[in-house]
Amino acid sequence: MPREDWPRPLLHGTPPRGFMNDPNGLVYHQGRYHFFYQHNPQAPVWGHMSWGHAVGRSLLDWEDQPVALPEQPDHMVFSGSAVVDKANAAGFGAGALVAIYTAHYRDDREAQCLAYSLDGGQQWAFYEENPVLVDPERPHVRDPQVFWYAPGNYWVMAVARADERQVAFYASDNLRRWALLSTFGPAGCWQASPHWECPALLELPVEGTDRTHWLLKVDVDRGAPMGGSGAQYFTGHFDGTHFVPDDPPETVRWAEAGPDFYAAQAFNHMPDRRCVWLGWMNNWRYANVLPTAPWRGMLTIPRELSLKETSGRYDLVQRPCRECYEQMLPAERLPIRRPFPLPAAGLMRLRIAAGGRGAFRCHFFTGTTSGVVLGYDAEHRRLFLDRRAAGQTDFSPAFPGLFQASLPHDVPSELELEILFDRYSLEVFVPEARLVLSALVFPKPGDCAGQIIADRLLISTELYRLEA
């Protein structure tokens, strides 16, 4: 009998019931973070797409709200952005929350539309003159990301031309009329994927400097090296009109080494200078058959973004948001080889000799015959995560897997791994190697032990339990 009582994660956003996929409309407004997301409130499978809604006073709070933008009679409400219209440029009211989303019509056409809220996101109205952007030559243009471009004093939209595997950039001074600026693509991983989706154009700080540089992320619904869907990125320059990449068009770079990261979006109007994004922690190969009920789908932990420059090359660096550490109890030392009880959620910090000899393995969610293994092979400088025996895996032949990532040669001799674990997930952060590996896991009831097996590679171990 399938379980119908799956408790929700403690650190990760999930719907109260039904299906969740892409994060949408991430925005800070009037002292609260708004988390919108693609949502089917009727069933735990994709369909009837609407915008679910949650709010929080911090990036880790998650207070469920009523559906914000429900499916309409003539269209589903696909992915998009939300902004605060402080100057009333759109004419809906000063300080209005404006959602820019893709309408997916019953005949499979797509166009960009607006909705707005004048009460802080509790009640929403659809703009009467929708759509505001239609491409008559391309039926599948979707997932608008909108942000304020201060040097030009206008709004910029990055939107995916899905079938052409391009990103189109538009400008507007009022959010209602949009002018085409330029296009980018095809590039990177495009021949293996029939569609591009969910672009994000971000200006990020360069570590150790006072400079910034631009990053363009775009997702592929299949063709990622981990199998299925994934997120690729390009670094370059954006002058308000064109995005010019640093690398040749055939260069492929991935935001994740794990299988479960898609459709990441950054918050607009952050109260500090951080750039923070979170993604859908899932993969289209098995998204509709995950075993949880009555809810299905979850988001990653919010991540702080920066770029690391090495010999003219810029690499994306992701770290857990600082609020994660504020939720944890003081550190505990962990035993080696002897099993220890794992809390439902927490953070493990391991320091290893990356250039040494030997290997280590860290077991999570271990039971009599099951568990997840995170390890490092020093001879091949390779980090791996093995979920082939990770509790419940039989719901999809695509789910079990061994995922590996090679460390770059310029990492320091000592390397720190931070493993954020929750009831159904592992997120492994190695900032010094510009590496993240995220994976879903579904332990069997009672699979709650951990164990570290290591030789000389392991320098220190710490466990931080989530504060109750």
ZIGI-V701428 format. One line per field, one symbol per residue. phi: phi as a letter, one per 40 degrees, with the letter a starting at -180 (. if undefined). psi: psi as a letter, one per 20 degrees, with the letter a starting at -180 (. if undefined). A space follows every 10 residues. Layout:
BEGIN
phi: ???
psi: ???
END
This chain:
BEGIN
phi: .ccbbccccc bbcaccagbb bdcbfcabaf gbcbbcacab ccacbcifcb bcaabacbcb cabcbcdcbc dbdbacccci bbbbcccfcc gchcgccbcb bccbcccgcb acbbaabbbg gcbbbcccbd cbabbccbcb bagcbbacbc dcfacbbbbc cdccfbbbbb babbgbbbbc cabbhcagcb ccbcabafca bbcbccdgbb cbabbbbabb cahccchgca bbabbibbbg bbbbccbdcc cbbbcabccb aagcbcccgd cbccbbbabc caaccadcbd ccacbahabc ccbcbabbcb fgbbbcbbbd dccdcccbcd cbcbcbgccb ccccaibbbb bbccccbhaa bbcbfcbcbb ibbbabbcdb fbcabbbcbc gcbccacccc abbbaccccc cccbbbbbbc bbdbabbbbb dcbfbbbbac abccdgcbbb abbabcccca babbcccc
psi: pqqjkoqqrh iqprqhraqp dpqqkpqppl jqpporqppo ihqlrprlpr orpqrqirij qnoprqpgnq prhiqqnara rqromhjkhi jiqpjqpppo rpporhjjqq rprqqqpjkk jgqqqpphkq riopoiiohn prlppprpng hilrqpppqp nghilrpqpr qqijihpppp grrprqrcnh hipiqqrlqo opoqqppjrj rrrqpopqqp iriqhipcqr orqqqbppji gqpoqhrqhi ppppiqirim pqkqqqpqlq iajqoprqrp nrpihjhijq iqqjqpqrqr qpppqrqppo lippqpppqq qhhghiiqrq qqqqqphpqq pprhqapppp pqnhjaqbrq pppqlpbgjr rppprpohgj lpqqpokhkm coijipiigq rppqppqqij qrhpppppoo qahkqpoopm hijlpqoppq qnqqpinkqq ppoqcihpgq pqpoqpp.
END
